[in-house]
Amino acid sequence: MLKKKPYEKTKNLKKKILPYSHQCIDSKDIDEVVKALKSDFITTGPKIEQLEHNFSDYVNSNYAVAVSSGTAALHIACLASGLKDGEELITSPITFAASANCALYCGAKPVFVDIKDNGLINENKIEEKITKKTRIVMPVHYGGLPCNIEKIKKISEQNNILVIEDACHALGSKYKDNKIGSCKYSDMAVFSFHPAKHITTGEGGMITTNSKEIYEKLLMLRSHGITKNPKKFVNKSNGSWYHEMQYLGFNYRITDFQCALGISQLKKIGYFIKKRREIAKKYNDAFDKSKEIQYIKEEKYLFNSYHLYPIKVKDWKTRSEIFNYLKTKDIFCQVHYIPVYMHPYYKNLGYTQGLCPMAEEFYQREISLPLFPSMTNKEINKVIENTFSALKEK
């Protein structure tokens, strides 16, 4: 009897469009969600704690807290760190806006440090941006490639600031054989379970930490700042119904049926990463001798789980021509990212173009090619062939 694949090829993509990313959901995932929906718990139930336990085991952290989105995870990670009005958070401009917005949510100021040519924050430029107001440095593991998190941790310890890893791209990635999320070199790490990511819960996120104090605070912050922990009771004579609000928290809870999907998806993470790396290698081999395409190389002590496959081309004009040409062939790419401070909202706050020259050049040249586990060899070859064709057409 033939073994079933760990995923089933999605058959209903509109017009056979090849997107830059796509979730891989199989019948086992669906069965687990249905079971959860038929159980006694739909919202806060046992599946949440099970996913947290399985996830912390996978990344080798002491604790994990599941929440409603990666953005929610970033927000309460900042709150748990004590970030407040007037303080500063250092991060990369080449990231999704949420990596900086989480500082604004707390009344703090995002401070942007320029990148290296691989899209990662330049750890050698962090210290010059540290002030008396700096509370957090938040490196972004862009595309799945880990930052020099060890050096960033040393800088943070010398300056008495916290490190929160934005690991939303980096589930399964490793720095010197340590899984991202183990928090060996950080206080917390944040993950996203958006459908474009390595595993999905629809929407969802996770924070890992090795600090019991931070863990307990995160649990309260995701649920209105309320605790039912008897050790925290003001009046011990109250009954088991008693609870108290200790922080101004939020409703960032994730559902049990989402976590049922996450538990099922996490079982396939090894397979998903293997497929992503195989696709990336095919791209690498194809573009290795190209004079017009640069891809981001993986240093020996790093393990890239490849959320994205970014390439860099000559300039903005070339990037636009490739992007538009591929679209005519039903290959939908993406650009990651517009530097955060170049968005109109940030410009209105006083941030100006020219702040991070390397990031701005990277943005002008970057394009993310399709990469997801259910891609076929035919689809991979189609992307490669048409990328080269686009260069000839221009």
C-alpha positions in Angstrom: 0.0 0.0 0.0 1.4 3.4 -1.0 2.1 5.8 1.8 0.2 9.1 1.8 2.3 12.3 1.4 2.5 14.5 4.5 0.5 17.1 2.5 -1.9 17.1 -0.4 -1.3 19.4 -3.4 -3.8 22.3 -3.3 -6.0 21.9 -6.3 -8.1 25.0 -6.2 -5.6 27.8 -6.7 -7.4 30.3 -8.9 -6.3 30.1 -12.6 -3.3 27.9 -11.6 -1.5 31.0 -10.3 1.7 30.2 -8.5 1.9 32.4 -5.4 5.1 33.4 -3.5 3.8 31.2 -0.6 1.0 28.9 0.2 -0.1 26.8 3.2 0.1 23.0 3.1 -3.1 21.5 4.7 -3.8 17.8 4.5 -6.7 15.6 5.6 -5.0 14.9 9.0 -4.9 18.6 9.7 -8.6 18.9 8.8 -9.5 15.8 10.9 -7.8 17.3 14.0 -9.7 20.6 13.6 -13.0 18.8 13.2 -12.3 16.8 16.4 -11.6 20.0 18.3 -14.7 21.6 17.0 -16.7 18.6 18.2 -15.1 18.6 21.6 -16.2 20.5 24.8 -13.7 23.3 24.2 -13.6 25.7 21.3 -11.8 28.6 22.8 -9.6 28.2 25.9 -9.0 24.5 26.2 -6.4 21.7 26.4 -5.2 22.1 22.8 -3.6 25.4 23.6 -1.4 24.1 26.4 -0.6 21.0 24.3 0.7 23.2 21.4 2.7 25.3 23.8 4.3 22.2 25.3 5.1 20.7 21.9 6.4 23.9 20.6 8.7 24.6 23.5 10.0 21.0 23.2 10.7 21.6 19.5 12.7 24.8 20.0 14.2 23.7 23.3 12.8 26.6 25.5 11.5 26.4 29.0 8.2 28.1 28.2 5.9 29.0 25.3 2.8 31.1 25.2 0.4 30.9 22.2 -1.5 34.0 21.1 -3.9 35.2 18.4 -1.2 36.5 16.0 2.5 37.2 15.5 1.7 40.9 16.0 -0.1 40.2 19.3 3.0 38.2 20.3 5.3 41.1 19.5 3.1 43.5 21.5 2.8 41.6 24.7 6.5 40.5 24.5 7.3 44.3 24.7 4.8 44.8 27.5 6.2 41.9 29.4 9.7 43.5 29.1 8.3 46.7 30.7 8.6 48.8 27.6 6.8 52.1 28.2 6.2 55.6 27.1 9.4 57.5 26.2 11.6 54.5 25.9 13.2 53.1 22.7 13.2 49.8 20.8 16.0 49.1 18.3 15.1 47.0 15.2 15.7 46.5 11.5 13.9 48.5 8.8 13.8 45.5 6.5 10.8 43.7 8.1 7.0 43.8 8.3 5.7 46.9 10.0 4.6 45.0 13.2 8.3 44.7 14.3 8.3 48.5 14.8 4.6 49.0 15.5 4.9 47.0 18.7 7.0 49.8 20.1 4.5 52.4 19.2 1.7 50.4 20.8 3.6 50.8 24.1 4.2 54.5 23.6 7.9 53.9 22.8 10.0 55.0 19.8 11.3 52.6 17.2 15.0 53.2 16.3 16.2 51.7 13.0 19.7 50.2 12.5 20.8 49.6 8.9 21.3 46.2 7.5 24.1 44.1 5.9 23.9 43.0 2.3 22.1 39.8 3.4 19.1 41.7 4.7 20.0 41.1 8.4 20.5 43.9 11.0 24.1 45.0 11.1 25.1 44.0 14.6 28.2 46.3 14.4 26.0 49.4 14.1 23.6 48.6 17.0 25.7 50.0 19.8 26.0 53.5 18.2 22.2 53.7 18.4 21.9 52.8 22.1 20.9 55.6 24.4 19.7 55.9 28.0 16.2 55.4 26.7 16.9 52.1 25.0 15.0 49.2 26.6 14.9 46.5 23.8 16.9 45.4 20.8 14.7 43.3 18.4 16.7 41.6 15.7 14.8 40.1 12.7 15.8 36.8 11.3 15.0 37.9 7.8 13.7 35.2 5.5 14.7 32.5 7.9 18.4 33.4 8.1 19.5 33.9 11.7 21.2 37.2 12.8 24.4 37.2 14.7 22.4 36.8 17.8 25.3 35.9 20.0 27.0 39.2 19.5 23.7 41.1 19.8 23.2 39.4 23.2 26.7 40.5 24.4 26.0 44.1 23.3 22.6 44.0 25.2 24.2 42.6 28.4 26.9 45.3 28.3 24.1 48.0 28.0 21.5 46.4 30.4 18.9 46.0 27.7 16.7 43.1 26.7 16.8 41.0 23.4 13.5 39.9 21.8 14.0 37.9 18.7 11.6 38.6 15.9 11.7 34.9 14.7 8.5 35.1 12.7 10.4 33.9 9.6 12.7 31.5 11.4 10.9 28.5 12.8 13.3 25.6 12.5 16.4 27.8 11.8 19.5 27.4 13.8 22.4 29.5 15.1 25.4 27.4 15.9 23.2 24.3 16.3 20.9 26.1 18.7 17.3 26.4 17.4 16.0 29.8 17.1 13.4 30.1 19.9 15.6 28.3 22.4 16.4 31.8 23.8 20.0 30.9 24.5 20.9 34.4 23.4 17.7 36.3 24.1 15.1 37.0 26.7 12.2 36.1 24.3 11.6 35.0 20.8 8.4 35.6 18.8 6.9 33.4 16.0 4.0 33.8 13.6 1.6 31.1 12.3 0.2 33.1 9.4 -0.5 30.8 6.4 2.6 32.1 4.6 4.8 30.8 7.4 6.3 27.3 8.1 3.3 26.1 10.0 -0.1 27.7 10.3 -3.0 28.0 12.7 -4.8 30.4 10.3 -3.7 33.3 12.3 -1.7 32.9 15.4 1.6 33.4 17.2 3.9 32.1 19.9 6.4 33.6 22.4 9.1 31.5 23.9 11.2 32.3 26.9 13.3 30.7 29.6 12.2 33.1 32.3 9.4 32.0 34.6 8.6 35.6 35.6 8.2 36.7 32.0 6.1 33.6 31.2 3.7 34.2 34.0 3.3 37.9 32.9 2.7 36.9 29.3 -0.1 34.5 30.3 -1.9 37.4 32.1 -1.2 39.9 29.3 -2.8 37.7 26.7 -6.0 37.5 28.7 -6.9 41.0 30.0 -4.1 41.0 32.6 -6.2 38.7 34.7 -4.9 35.9 36.9 -6.6 33.1 38.8 -3.4 32.0 40.5 -4.0 31.5 44.2 -0.6 32.8 45.1 -1.6 36.1 43.7 -4.9 36.4 45.6 -5.4 39.6 47.5 -8.0 38.0 49.8 -7.3 34.3 50.5 -10.7 33.9 52.0 -12.3 34.3 48.5 -13.5 31.1 46.7 -12.2 29.3 43.7 -14.2 31.6 41.5 -12.0 34.6 42.5 -9.8 36.3 39.9 -8.0 39.6 39.8 -6.7 42.0 37.1 -3.1 42.9 37.7 -2.1 44.5 34.4 -3.9 46.3 31.6 -3.9 43.3 29.3 -5.6 42.3 26.0 -7.8 39.6 24.6 -5.0 38.0 22.5 -6.2 34.4 23.2 -6.0 31.8 20.4 -8.7 29.1 20.0 -8.5 25.4 20.7 -9.4 24.5 17.1 -6.6 26.7 15.8 -4.2 25.0 18.1 -5.4 21.6 17.0 -4.3 22.6 13.5 -1.0 23.9 14.9 -0.3 20.6 16.7 -0.9 18.7 13.5 1.2 21.1 11.4 4.1 21.0 13.9 4.4 17.2 13.4 5.3 17.9 9.8 7.8 20.7 10.4 10.8 18.6 9.6 9.3 17.6 6.3 8.3 21.2 5.5 11.8 22.5 6.2 13.4 19.7 4.2 11.3 20.6 1.2 12.0 24.3 1.6 15.7 23.7 1.7 15.6 21.4 -1.3 13.7 24.1 -3.4 16.2 26.8 -2.2 19.1 24.6 -3.3 17.6 24.2 -6.8 17.3 28.0 -7.0 20.9 28.4 -5.7 22.2 26.0 -8.3 20.3 27.7 -11.1 21.4 31.2 -10.1 24.9 30.4 -8.9 26.7 31.6 -12.1 24.3 34.3 -13.0 25.9 37.8 -13.2 22.6 39.5 -12.9 21.0 37.6 -9.9 22.4 37.5 -6.4 21.0 35.1 -3.8 21.6 35.2 -0.1 24.1 32.6 1.0 24.0 30.6 4.2 27.1 30.8 6.3 28.5 27.5 7.7 27.4 28.0 11.3 23.8 29.0 10.3 20.8 26.8 9.3 18.2 28.7 7.2 14.7 27.3 7.3 13.8 29.5 4.2 10.6 31.2 4.9 11.5 33.3 1.9 13.7 33.0 -1.1 14.9 36.6 -1.8 17.1 37.5 -4.8 18.7 40.8 -5.6 18.9 42.2 -9.1 20.7 45.2 -10.6 18.3 48.0 -9.8 14.7 49.0 -9.3 13.9 49.0 -13.0 15.2 45.5 -13.5 13.3 44.3 -10.4 10.0 45.8 -11.7 10.5 44.3 -15.2 11.1 40.8 -13.7 8.2 41.2 -11.2 5.8 42.2 -14.0 7.0 39.7 -16.5 6.6 36.8 -14.1 3.1 38.0 -13.3 2.2 37.7 -17.0 3.3 34.0 -16.6 1.0 33.6 -13.6 4.0 33.6 -11.2 3.2 35.9 -8.3 6.3 37.1 -6.5 6.5 39.6 -3.6 8.9 42.3 -2.3 10.2 42.0 1.2 10.2 44.8 2.4 9.6 48.5 2.0 11.8 49.9 4.8 9.4 50.5 7.7 10.3 54.2 8.2 9.4 54.9 4.5 5.7 54.2 5.1 3.5 57.4 5.2 2.6 56.8 8.8 6.2 56.8 9.9 7.1 59.8 7.7 4.4 61.7 9.5 6.2 60.8 12.8 9.3 62.5 11.4 11.3 59.6 10.0 13.0 60.5 6.7 14.4 58.7 3.6 18.1 58.2 3.7 18.1 57.0 7.3 19.4 53.5 6.4 21.0 53.5 2.9 21.8 49.8 2.8 18.1 49.0 3.6 16.9 51.4 0.9 19.2 49.9 -1.7 18.1 46.4 -0.7 14.5 47.3 -1.1 15.2 48.7 -4.6 16.7 45.4 -5.7 14.9 42.6 -3.8 12.3 40.2 -5.1 11.0 37.1 -3.3 10.5 34.1 -5.6 7.8 31.4 -4.9 8.8 28.9 -2.2 6.5 26.6 -0.3 6.6 22.8 0.4 4.0 21.7 -2.1 5.8 23.2 -5.2 6.4 20.6 -7.9 9.7 20.3 -9.9 7.7 21.6 -12.9 6.7 24.7 -11.0 10.3 25.3 -9.7 11.7 25.0 -13.2 9.0 27.3 -14.5 10.1 30.0 -12.0 13.8 29.6 -12.9 13.2 29.6 -16.7 10.9 32.6 -16.6 13.2 34.6 -14.3 16.0 34.1 -16.8 13.6 34.9 -19.7 12.6 38.1 -18.0 16.2 39.2 -17.9 16.5 38.6 -21.6 13.3 40.4 -22.4 14.3 43.6 -20.7 
